[in-house]
Amino acid sequence: MDRSEEDRAIAEAVVRLRKQFPDVPADDVAAAVEASRPEFEPNPIRDFVPLFVERGAKDRLRGRVPS
């Protein structure tokens, strides 16, 4: 997966999370995704990064992990 594909997949994750958390402001959803992304920057295999970023953001939005 190249960077543009990864960016597209993460943008799609934002859309899914906005639907799952309709009471959370869109900016907060995007911030949760961006806060999750750096955790996976060092990973050389990028195929699952969007999935992991989405899961991390979902945990943040549920209040499990501080932002």
Backbone hydrogen bonds in HBPLUS format (Angstrom, degrees):
<---DONOR---> <-ACCEPTOR-->    atom                        ^
c    i                          cat <-CA-CA->   ^        H-A-AA   ^      H-
h    n   atom  resd res      DA  || num        DHA   H-A  angle D-A-AA Bond
n    s   type  num  typ     dist DA aas  dist angle  dist       angle   num
A0006-GLU N   A0002-ASP O   2.97 MM   4  6.25 157.5  2.02 153.8 161.1     1
A0007-ASP N   A0003-ARG O   2.84 MM   4  6.05 159.8  1.88 149.6 154.9     2
A0008-ARG N   A0004-SER O   2.99 MM   4  6.16 155.7  2.05 142.2 148.6     3
A0009-ALA N   A0005-GLU O   2.91 MM   4  6.14 161.1  1.95 149.2 154.2     4
A0010-ILE N   A0006-GLU O   2.92 MM   4  6.15 153.9  1.99 149.9 157.1     5
A0011-ALA N   A0007-ASP O   2.91 MM   4  6.12 150.2  2.00 143.7 152.2     6
A0012-GLU N   A0008-ARG O   2.98 MM   4  6.26 149.9  2.07 146.4 154.6     7
A0013-ALA N   A0009-ALA O   3.01 MM   4  6.29 141.3  2.17 136.0 146.7     8
A0014-VAL N   A0010-ILE O   3.03 MM   4  6.39 146.9  2.15 145.0 152.9     9
A0015-VAL N   A0011-ALA O   3.23 MM   4  6.59 154.5  2.30 143.2 149.0    10
A0016-ARG N   A0012-GLU O   3.01 MM   4  6.36 159.9  2.05 149.2 154.3    11
A0017-LEU N   A0013-ALA O   2.85 MM   4  6.07 162.4  1.88 153.2 158.1    12
A0018-ARG N   A0014-VAL O   2.88 MM   4  6.08 150.7  1.97 148.3 156.3    13
A0019-LYS N   A0015-VAL O   3.20 MM   4  6.49 145.8  2.32 143.1 151.4    14
A0019-LYS N   A0016-ARG O   3.15 MM   3  5.22 123.9  2.48  95.3 109.2    15
A0020-GLN N   A0016-ARG O   2.99 MM   4  6.31 147.0  2.10 144.3 154.2    16
A0021-PHE N   A0017-LEU O   2.85 MM   4  5.93 140.0  2.01 146.6 156.4    17
A0024-VAL N   A0021-PHE O   3.09 MM   3  5.55 162.7  2.12 115.9 121.4    18
A0028-ASP N   A0025-PRO O   2.89 MM   3  5.30 125.4  2.19 108.1 122.5    19
A0029-VAL N   A0025-PRO O   3.11 MM   4  6.56 150.6  2.20 152.0 161.0    20
A0030-ALA N   A0026-ALA O   2.98 MM   4  6.26 168.0  2.00 154.8 157.4    21
A0031-ALA N   A0027-ASP O   2.89 MM   4  6.03 149.9  1.98 139.9 148.9    22
A0032-ALA N   A0028-ASP O   2.93 MM   4  6.12 150.1  2.02 142.1 149.5    23
A0033-VAL N   A0029-VAL O   3.06 MM   4  6.39 154.3  2.12 150.3 157.1    24
A0034-GLU N   A0030-ALA O   2.94 MM   4  6.21 165.2  1.96 150.5 154.5    25
A0035-ALA N   A0031-ALA O   2.83 MM   4  5.96 146.0  1.94 144.2 153.7    26
A0036-SER N   A0032-ALA O   3.14 MM   4  6.27 135.7  2.35 135.8 146.1    27
A0036-SER N   A0033-VAL O   3.09 MM   3  5.18 131.3  2.33  98.4 111.5    28
A0037-ARG N   A0033-VAL O   3.13 MM   4  6.34 139.1  2.31 147.5 158.5    29
A0040-PHE N   A0037-ARG O   3.06 MM   3  5.84 157.4  2.11 125.2 130.4    30
A0041-GLU N   A0038-PRO O   3.23 MM   3  5.13 165.7  2.25 104.9 109.2    31
A0043-ASN N   A0040-PHE O   3.18 MM   3  5.55 152.5  2.25 111.1 119.2    32
A0049-VAL N   A0046-ARG O   3.17 MM   3  5.25 156.1  2.23 108.0 115.3    33
A0052-PHE N   A0048-PHE O   3.03 MM   4  6.35 163.3  2.06 158.4 163.4    34
A0053-VAL N   A0049-VAL O   2.81 MM   4  5.97 161.4  1.85 161.6 167.0    35
A0054-GLU N   A0050-PRO O   2.94 MM   4  6.08 160.2  1.98 145.2 150.6    36
A0055-ARG N   A0051-LEU O   2.97 MM   4  6.25 160.0  2.01 149.3 154.7    37
A0056-GLY N   A0052-PHE O   2.90 MM   4  6.10 159.8  1.94 148.2 153.8    38
A0057-ALA N   A0053-VAL O   2.88 MM   4  6.09 158.6  1.93 151.6 157.5    39
A0058-LYS N   A0054-GLU O   2.88 MM   4  6.05 156.2  1.93 148.3 155.2    40
A0059-ASP N   A0055-ARG O   2.97 MM   4  6.24 157.1  2.02 148.3 153.9    41
A0060-ARG N   A0056-GLY O   3.00 MM   4  6.29 156.6  2.06 144.9 151.4    42
A0061-LEU N   A0057-ALA O   2.83 MM   4  6.09 160.1  1.87 152.7 158.2    43
A0062-ARG N   A0058-LYS O   2.93 MM   4  6.14 138.7  2.11 142.7 153.9    44
A0064-ARG N   A0059-ASP O   2.93 MM   5  5.26 151.4  2.01 161.0 154.3    45
A0063-GLY N   A0060-ARG O   2.94 MM   3  5.05 152.0  2.02 102.2 111.2    46
